[in-house]
Amino acid sequence: MNNVPEVVIVYDKQCPACDYYCQLVRIKESVGRLVLHDARSGGEIIERITAHGWDIDQGMVIQLGDSLYYGADAIHLLSLLSSQHDMFNKVTYWLFRYKWVSRCLYPLLKTLRNLLLKILKKTKINNLKKTRNSHF
């Protein structure tokens, strides 16, 4: 039986920027095993996110144990868990290790992501089932 804790990143795999980030991020081995979950595939974790009232189209989610972290809090947590073994992970650690910096930068990153998805004509996941909310 494998008792290694999991750190789950819930993100939109159809977003090239999100997918690239998730492929590069590394966490400390002592923290656990990193698991990537495509939000478009649904599942129990998406139901939990929806129950919190969080719009997965507007922010990534990290599950660490039974706790969920959304948006700026998620990227801040990932930076603290980062292995810092390569330049990408060192830079993300230095950028997002302070919660206030994460909260300032995350809205800009989210806006750029939404613009990219609009240009690519991607549909929204729309986990909150909002009306007239199918495209970016």
C-alpha positions as semicolon CSV with decimal commas, in nm:
position;residue;x (nm);y (nm);z (nm)
1;M;0,000;0,000;0,000
2;N;0,133;0,342;-0,100
3;N;0,096;0,603;0,177
4;V;0,274;0,886;-0,005
5;P;0,061;1,201;0,029
6;E;-0,063;1,362;-0,290
7;V;-0,061;1,726;-0,390
8;V;-0,326;1,759;-0,661
9;I;-0,326;2,049;-0,908
10;V;-0,668;2,097;-1,069
11;Y;-0,627;2,303;-1,385
12;D;-0,755;2,345;-1,742
13;K;-0,541;2,122;-1,963
14;Q;-0,677;2,298;-2,275
15;C;-0,503;2,618;-2,162
16;P;-0,151;2,603;-2,310
17;A;-0,007;2,836;-2,043
18;C;-0,164;2,636;-1,757
19;D;-0,054;2,305;-1,905
20;Y;0,302;2,432;-1,957
21;Y;0,320;2,560;-1,599
22;C;0,190;2,231;-1,459
23;Q;0,439;2,029;-1,663
24;L;0,729;2,235;-1,521
25;V;0,630;2,270;-1,155
26;R;0,809;2,038;-0,912
27;I;0,750;1,994;-0,541
28;K;0,978;1,877;-0,260
29;E;0,982;1,497;-0,232
30;S;0,919;1,528;0,141
31;V;0,582;1,692;0,067
32;G;0,444;1,409;-0,143
33;R;0,363;1,316;-0,499
34;L;0,239;1,574;-0,749
35;V;-0,078;1,474;-0,935
36;L;-0,223;1,674;-1,226
37;H;-0,601;1,667;-1,268
38;D;-0,762;1,812;-1,580
39;A;-1,064;2,008;-1,459
40;R;-1,249;1,920;-1,781
41;S;-1,252;1,554;-1,679
42;G;-1,483;1,628;-1,384
43;G;-1,490;1,401;-1,084
44;E;-1,535;1,429;-0,711
45;I;-1,275;1,703;-0,676
46;I;-1,466;1,927;-0,921
47;E;-1,781;1,865;-0,716
48;R;-1,593;1,980;-0,403
49;I;-1,465;2,291;-0,585
50;T;-1,817;2,371;-0,705
51;A;-1,955;2,321;-0,352
52;H;-1,713;2,594;-0,239
53;G;-1,863;2,822;-0,505
54;W;-1,528;2,852;-0,684
55;D;-1,525;2,910;-1,060
56;I;-1,257;2,678;-1,198
57;D;-1,245;2,896;-1,512
58;Q;-1,111;3,177;-1,296
59;G;-0,846;2,996;-1,092
60;M;-0,651;2,678;-1,036
61;V;-0,707;2,469;-0,725
62;I;-0,457;2,277;-0,513
63;Q;-0,566;1,991;-0,291
64;L;-0,326;1,914;-0,009
65;G;-0,467;1,649;0,221
66;D;-0,830;1,742;0,281
67;S;-0,768;2,114;0,224
68;L;-0,836;2,304;-0,098
69;Y;-0,661;2,625;-0,205
70;Y;-0,791;2,847;-0,487
71;G;-0,637;3,105;-0,718
72;A;-0,367;3,322;-0,561
73;D;-0,363;3,104;-0,248
74;A;-0,300;2,798;-0,467
75;I;-0,005;2,949;-0,654
76;H;0,136;3,081;-0,325
77;L;0,116;2,734;-0,169
78;L;0,278;2,573;-0,474
79;S;0,567;2,817;-0,453
80;L;0,626;2,720;-0,089
81;L;0,617;2,348;-0,177
82;S;0,847;2,400;-0,477
83;S;1,160;2,189;-0,506
84;Q;1,362;2,489;-0,636
85;H;1,591;2,246;-0,823
86;D;1,570;2,429;-1,154
87;M;1,542;2,788;-1,273
88;F;1,165;2,775;-1,335
89;N;1,087;2,653;-0,984
90;K;1,335;2,895;-0,827
91;V;1,175;3,189;-1,009
92;T;0,820;3,085;-0,915
93;Y;0,932;3,044;-0,554
94;W;1,086;3,393;-0,546
95;L;0,784;3,549;-0,719
96;F;0,501;3,386;-0,527
97;R;0,643;3,300;-0,183
98;Y;0,482;3,611;-0,037
99;K;0,104;3,593;-0,022
100;W;0,063;3,964;-0,098
101;V;0,269;3,930;-0,418
102;S;0,063;3,628;-0,523
103;R;-0,257;3,823;-0,465
104;C;-0,127;4,116;-0,673
105;L;0,011;3,913;-0,965
106;Y;-0,251;3,638;-0,990
107;P;-0,528;3,862;-1,133
108;L;-0,290;3,977;-1,408
109;L;-0,195;3,618;-1,492
110;K;-0,563;3,519;-1,490
111;T;-0,650;3,804;-1,728
112;L;-0,371;3,703;-1,968
113;R;-0,487;3,340;-1,950
114;N;-0,847;3,436;-2,027
115;L;-0,732;3,650;-2,320
116;L;-0,529;3,358;-2,457
117;L;-0,828;3,123;-2,428
118;K;-1,052;3,380;-2,597
119;I;-0,805;3,407;-2,888
120;L;-0,793;3,027;-2,910
121;K;-1,177;3,015;-2,900
122;K;-1,182;2,770;-2,610
123;T;-1,503;2,692;-2,425
124;K;-1,534;2,741;-2,052
125;I;-1,561;2,451;-1,810
126;N;-1,848;2,637;-1,639
127;N;-1,858;2,420;-1,327
128;L;-2,095;2,671;-1,162
129;K;-2,346;2,626;-1,449
130;K;-2,382;2,999;-1,513
131;T;-2,614;3,089;-1,801
132;R;-2,465;3,240;-2,118
133;N;-2,117;3,154;-1,993
134;S;-1,985;2,907;-2,248
135;H;-1,692;3,100;-2,403
136;F;-1,409;3,320;-2,284
